[in-house]
Amino acid sequence: MKICCSLLCLLLLAGSQLHAQNDAGAYMTSISNAHADMQKTYMTYISAAAHGRREKKVEKLRQQTLESITQSRYNVIGLPLYNGDNSLRQGSIDFIQFCYKIFNEDYAHIVNMEEIAEQSVDQMQAYLLLQEKTDEKLKEANEARSNIEKAFAAKYHVNLVESKDELSEKMEASSKLNRYSNEVFIVFFKANWEDNQLTQALNNKKLNEAEQAKNALLKFATDGLKELEADSLRSFQHDPSLANACKEALRFYQKMAANDVPKLMDYYLKEENFAKIKKAMEAKPDRTKEDVAEYNKAVKEMNAGVDNFNKTNQALNATRTQALQTWSNTEKEFKDLHTPYYKK
């Protein structure tokens, strides 16, 4: 299952430590502890998805996360008000309910969109945009919860010391990785998708469509190589492997569109012209030596064209396979290396 994980992991209750010098501090700790389990379960899901676990296993973890969120809500509901003040308790309940809605509806929508995302560049971009919009919604909800927590602490003189524990650091690391890998992926995807359109057009001998796809592929490859030179995409934590694998694929597409595809298209034009010569030859009742000589010359040229076409096509297929295999292997190794492992 290919999941492009989003910033959700970063936003689930990044921890803060309390100086619990009074009952209010202890109360805030009890609120925090009541929903701490759900972020651990979610990180387990993120880790499994990023490291390529099986679809059924990952979906099972998503359901477990929903159950954990529900249990966290019950835990917080079961806590009393603090001296009649329900602001912190209700703010936590609202946030947990929001997380459940996001994970049960919005994130499920993201998973469903994954099935059709690869059908076009627009759908893939919409898929990634949905992830970003979901992240923004969660960020706003998390900020609102944080403001409630800070207001409660200020009201009851609790000293909050912002800190990042191991789990929070892993969540933030996953978030940064996903933003980077998605940006590189869409550069690759645009060219790869257009290559598929070009291949389909050539196989169906639709030369006008092939010409359009060739031009689009050349543009995507050329523009993509420029994008990958930006400081933000050149490497991730001094690791340029994903960008380099993308560059290898784009250079192949660029060369193929500029130099090789015109040769393939020229062959199809010659094939079409030869079919006309053959039809005209067969229609002649009386064939002169000149007619036969001209036809034999056309046959010889066609046979040579077939040989060149096959050699060019075989070389392209072999190079394409190598470039795509390099991309696929590198993408997996890159994610495995940089995605933090987490097991609840």
C-alpha positions as CSV (number, residue, x, y, z in Angstrom):
1,M,0.0,0.0,0.0
2,K,1.5,3.3,-1.0
3,I,0.6,6.0,1.5
4,C,1.9,9.5,1.3
5,C,1.8,10.3,5.0
6,S,1.0,13.9,6.0
7,L,1.6,16.3,8.8
8,L,-1.0,14.7,11.0
9,C,1.7,13.0,13.1
10,L,3.3,16.3,14.0
11,L,0.1,17.9,15.3
12,L,-1.1,15.2,17.7
13,L,-0.5,16.7,21.1
14,A,3.2,17.7,21.0
15,G,4.2,17.4,24.6
16,S,4.8,20.0,27.2
17,Q,6.1,19.4,30.7
18,L,4.5,20.8,33.8
19,H,6.0,22.2,37.0
20,A,3.1,20.8,39.0
21,Q,3.7,22.9,42.1
22,N,-0.1,23.0,42.8
23,D,-3.2,21.0,42.3
24,A,-3.8,22.8,38.9
25,G,-0.5,21.4,37.6
26,A,-1.5,17.9,38.7
27,Y,-4.9,18.3,37.0
28,M,-3.2,19.4,33.8
29,T,-1.0,16.3,34.0
30,S,-4.0,14.0,34.4
31,I,-5.7,15.6,31.4
32,S,-2.5,15.1,29.3
33,N,-2.1,11.5,30.5
34,A,-5.8,10.7,29.7
35,H,-5.1,11.1,25.9
36,A,-1.4,10.3,25.7
37,D,-2.1,6.8,24.3
38,M,-3.8,7.9,21.1
39,Q,-0.7,9.7,19.8
40,K,1.4,6.6,20.4
41,T,-1.1,4.4,18.5
42,Y,-1.1,6.9,15.7
43,M,2.7,7.0,15.4
44,T,2.7,3.2,15.2
45,Y,0.3,3.5,12.2
46,I,2.5,6.2,10.6
47,S,5.6,4.1,11.0
48,A,4.0,0.9,9.6
49,A,2.6,2.8,6.6
50,A,5.8,4.5,5.8
51,H,7.8,1.3,6.0
52,G,5.6,-0.5,3.5
53,R,3.6,-2.8,5.7
54,R,0.8,-4.8,4.1
55,E,-2.5,-3.0,3.4
56,K,-4.6,-5.1,5.8
57,K,-2.1,-4.6,8.5
58,V,-2.0,-0.9,8.1
59,E,-5.8,-0.6,7.9
60,K,-6.0,-2.6,11.1
61,L,-3.7,-0.1,12.8
62,R,-5.9,2.7,11.6
63,Q,-8.9,1.1,13.2
64,Q,-6.9,0.6,16.4
65,T,-6.0,4.3,16.3
66,L,-9.7,5.2,16.1
67,E,-10.4,3.0,19.1
68,S,-7.5,4.6,21.0
69,I,-8.9,8.1,20.2
70,T,-12.3,7.0,21.4
71,Q,-10.9,5.6,24.6
72,S,-8.9,8.8,25.2
73,R,-12.2,10.7,24.9
74,Y,-13.8,8.5,27.5
75,N,-10.8,8.9,29.8
76,V,-11.0,12.7,29.6
77,I,-14.8,12.7,30.0
78,G,-14.3,10.7,33.2
79,L,-12.2,13.4,34.8
80,P,-13.8,15.9,37.1
81,L,-13.9,19.7,36.5
82,Y,-11.2,21.7,38.2
83,N,-12.9,23.8,40.9
84,G,-15.9,24.2,38.7
85,D,-13.7,25.2,35.7
86,N,-14.5,23.0,32.6
87,S,-12.3,25.0,30.1
88,L,-9.3,22.6,30.0
89,R,-11.3,19.4,30.1
90,Q,-13.8,20.6,27.4
91,G,-11.0,21.9,25.2
92,S,-9.3,18.5,25.4
93,I,-12.6,16.7,24.6
94,D,-13.2,19.0,21.6
95,F,-9.7,18.4,20.3
96,I,-10.0,14.6,20.7
97,Q,-13.4,14.6,18.9
98,F,-11.9,16.7,16.1
99,C,-9.0,14.2,15.7
100,Y,-11.5,11.4,15.5
101,K,-13.4,13.2,12.7
102,I,-10.2,13.9,10.8
103,F,-9.0,10.4,11.1
104,N,-12.3,8.7,10.5
105,E,-13.5,10.9,7.7
106,D,-10.8,13.1,6.2
107,Y,-8.0,10.6,6.4
108,A,-10.3,7.9,5.1
109,H,-11.0,10.1,2.2
110,I,-7.3,10.5,1.6
111,V,-6.9,6.8,1.5
112,N,-9.8,6.4,-0.9
113,M,-8.4,9.1,-3.2
114,E,-5.2,7.1,-3.3
115,E,-6.9,4.6,-5.5
116,I,-7.6,7.1,-8.3
117,A,-4.7,9.6,-7.7
118,E,-2.4,8.0,-10.2
119,Q,-4.9,8.4,-13.1
120,S,-3.8,11.9,-13.8
121,V,-1.5,14.7,-12.7
122,D,-4.5,16.8,-11.6
123,Q,-5.8,14.0,-9.4
124,M,-2.4,13.4,-7.9
125,Q,-2.0,17.0,-7.1
126,A,-5.5,17.1,-5.6
127,Y,-4.6,14.1,-3.5
128,L,-1.5,15.8,-2.1
129,L,-3.4,19.1,-1.7
130,L,-6.1,17.3,0.4
131,Q,-3.4,16.1,2.7
132,E,-2.1,19.6,3.1
133,K,-5.6,21.0,3.8
134,T,-6.2,18.3,6.4
135,D,-2.9,19.2,8.0
136,E,-3.9,22.9,8.2
137,K,-7.2,22.0,9.8
138,L,-5.4,19.9,12.4
139,K,-2.8,22.6,13.0
140,E,-5.6,25.2,13.7
141,A,-7.3,22.8,16.1
142,N,-4.1,22.0,17.9
143,E,-3.3,25.7,18.3
144,A,-6.7,26.3,19.8
145,R,-6.2,23.5,22.3
146,S,-2.7,24.8,23.1
147,N,-4.1,28.3,23.7
148,I,-6.7,26.9,26.1
149,E,-4.0,25.0,28.0
150,K,-1.8,28.1,28.3
151,A,-4.8,30.2,29.4
152,F,-5.6,27.6,32.1
153,A,-2.0,27.5,33.2
154,A,-1.8,31.3,33.5
155,K,-5.0,31.5,35.4
156,Y,-3.9,29.0,38.0
157,H,-0.2,30.0,38.1
158,V,1.2,26.7,36.5
159,N,4.6,27.0,35.0
160,L,4.7,25.4,31.5
161,V,8.0,24.4,30.2
162,E,7.9,23.6,26.5
163,S,9.8,20.4,25.6
164,K,10.0,17.6,23.0
165,D,10.0,14.1,24.1
166,E,11.1,11.1,22.0
167,L,7.7,10.6,20.5
168,S,7.2,14.2,19.6
169,E,10.6,14.3,17.9
170,K,9.8,11.3,15.9
171,M,6.5,12.8,14.8
172,E,8.3,16.0,13.7
173,A,10.9,14.0,11.8
174,S,8.2,12.1,10.0
175,S,6.5,15.3,9.1
176,K,9.6,16.9,7.6
177,L,10.4,13.7,5.6
178,N,6.9,13.5,4.2
179,R,6.9,17.1,3.0
180,Y,10.2,16.6,1.2
181,S,9.5,13.2,-0.3
182,N,6.1,14.4,-1.6
183,E,7.6,17.4,-3.3
184,V,10.2,15.2,-5.1
185,F,7.5,12.6,-5.9
186,I,5.2,15.0,-7.7
187,V,8.2,16.1,-9.9
188,F,8.8,12.5,-10.8
189,F,5.1,11.7,-11.2
190,K,4.4,14.4,-13.8
191,A,7.0,13.0,-16.1
192,N,6.2,9.4,-15.4
193,W,2.5,9.9,-16.1
194,E,3.2,11.7,-19.4
195,D,5.6,8.9,-20.4
196,N,2.7,6.4,-19.9
197,Q,0.4,8.6,-22.1
198,L,3.2,8.7,-24.8
199,T,3.7,5.0,-24.7
200,Q,-0.1,4.4,-25.1
201,A,-0.3,6.8,-28.0
202,L,2.6,5.2,-29.8
203,N,1.3,1.7,-29.2
204,N,-2.0,2.8,-30.8
205,K,-0.2,4.6,-33.6
206,K,-1.9,7.9,-32.8
207,L,0.8,10.2,-33.9
208,N,-0.9,13.5,-33.1
209,E,-1.5,12.4,-29.5
210,A,2.1,11.1,-29.4
211,E,3.5,14.4,-30.6
212,Q,1.5,16.3,-27.8
213,A,2.6,13.8,-25.2
214,K,6.3,14.0,-26.3
215,N,6.3,17.8,-26.0
216,A,4.6,17.7,-22.6
217,L,7.1,15.0,-21.4
218,L,10.0,17.1,-22.6
219,K,8.7,20.1,-20.7
220,F,8.0,18.1,-17.5
221,A,11.4,16.6,-17.6
222,T,13.3,19.8,-18.3
223,D,11.3,21.8,-15.7
224,G,11.6,19.0,-13.2
225,L,15.4,19.0,-13.4
226,K,15.5,22.7,-12.7
227,E,13.2,22.3,-9.7
228,L,15.4,19.6,-8.2
229,E,18.3,22.1,-8.2
230,A,16.5,24.2,-5.6
231,D,18.2,24.1,-2.2
232,S,15.0,22.7,-0.6
233,L,14.9,19.7,-2.9
234,R,18.6,19.0,-3.6
235,S,18.9,16.8,-0.5
236,F,17.3,15.8,2.7
237,Q,19.5,15.9,5.8
238,H,22.5,15.8,3.5
239,D,21.1,12.8,1.7
240,P,20.6,13.5,-2.1
241,S,19.7,9.9,-3.0
242,L,16.0,10.5,-3.7
243,A,16.6,13.7,-5.7
244,N,19.4,11.9,-7.7
245,A,17.1,9.0,-8.5
246,C,14.5,11.4,-9.7
247,K,17.1,13.2,-11.8
248,E,18.1,9.9,-13.4
249,A,14.6,9.2,-14.5
250,L,14.0,12.8,-15.7
251,R,17.3,12.7,-17.8
252,F,16.1,9.5,-19.4
253,Y,12.7,11.1,-20.2
254,Q,14.4,14.2,-21.5
255,K,16.7,12.4,-23.9
256,M,14.0,10.0,-25.0
257,A,11.5,12.8,-25.8
258,A,14.2,14.9,-27.6
259,N,16.1,12.2,-29.5
260,D,14.4,8.8,-29.6
261,V,10.7,9.4,-29.8
262,P,11.1,11.3,-33.1
263,K,12.8,8.2,-34.6
264,L,9.9,6.0,-33.5
265,M,7.4,8.4,-34.9
266,D,9.3,8.6,-38.2
267,Y,9.2,4.8,-38.5
268,Y,5.4,4.9,-38.1
269,L,5.2,7.4,-40.9
270,K,7.4,5.3,-43.2
271,E,5.2,2.2,-42.3
272,E,2.1,4.1,-43.3
273,N,3.8,5.2,-46.6
274,F,5.0,1.7,-47.3
275,A,1.4,0.4,-46.9
276,K,0.3,2.8,-49.6
277,I,3.1,1.7,-51.9
278,K,2.3,-1.9,-51.3
279,K,-1.4,-1.4,-52.0
280,A,-0.7,0.5,-55.2
281,M,1.7,-2.2,-56.3
282,E,-0.8,-5.0,-55.7
283,A,-3.4,-3.0,-57.6
284,K,-1.3,-2.9,-60.8
285,P,-2.3,-5.6,-63.3
286,D,0.9,-5.1,-65.3
287,R,4.1,-4.4,-63.4
288,T,7.2,-3.2,-65.1
289,K,10.8,-3.9,-64.0
290,E,11.0,-0.4,-62.7
291,D,7.8,-0.9,-60.6
292,V,9.3,-4.1,-59.1
293,A,12.7,-2.5,-58.5
294,E,11.0,0.5,-56.8
295,Y,8.9,-1.8,-54.7
296,N,11.9,-4.0,-53.7
297,K,13.8,-0.9,-52.7
298,A,10.8,0.2,-50.5
299,V,10.7,-3.3,-48.9
300,K,14.5,-3.2,-48.2
301,E,14.1,0.3,-46.6
302,M,11.2,-0.9,-44.6
303,N,13.0,-4.0,-43.3
304,A,15.9,-1.7,-42.2
305,G,13.4,0.6,-40.6
306,V,11.9,-2.3,-38.7
307,D,15.3,-3.3,-37.4
308,N,16.2,0.2,-36.3
309,F,12.8,0.6,-34.7
310,N,13.2,-2.6,-32.7
311,K,16.7,-1.8,-31.5
312,T,15.6,1.7,-30.5
313,N,12.5,0.4,-28.7
314,Q,14.4,-2.3,-26.9
315,A,17.1,0.1,-25.7
316,L,14.5,2.5,-24.5
317,N,12.6,-0.2,-22.6
318,A,15.7,-1.4,-20.9
319,T,16.8,2.0,-19.9
320,R,13.3,2.9,-18.7
321,T,13.1,-0.2,-16.6
322,Q,16.5,0.5,-15.0
323,A,15.6,4.1,-14.2
324,L,12.2,3.2,-12.8
325,Q,13.7,0.4,-10.7
326,T,16.3,2.7,-9.4
327,W,13.6,5.2,-8.4
328,S,11.4,2.6,-6.8
329,N,14.3,1.0,-4.8
330,T,15.7,4.4,-3.8
331,E,12.3,5.7,-2.7
332,K,11.8,2.6,-0.4
333,E,15.4,2.8,1.0
334,F,15.1,6.5,1.5
335,K,11.8,6.1,3.5
336,D,13.2,3.2,5.5
337,L,16.3,5.1,6.4
338,H,14.7,8.4,7.4
339,T,11.3,7.4,8.8
340,P,11.6,6.9,12.5
341,Y,10.6,3.4,13.6
342,Y,8.1,3.4,16.3
343,K,6.3,0.5,18.0
344,K,3.8,1.0,20.8
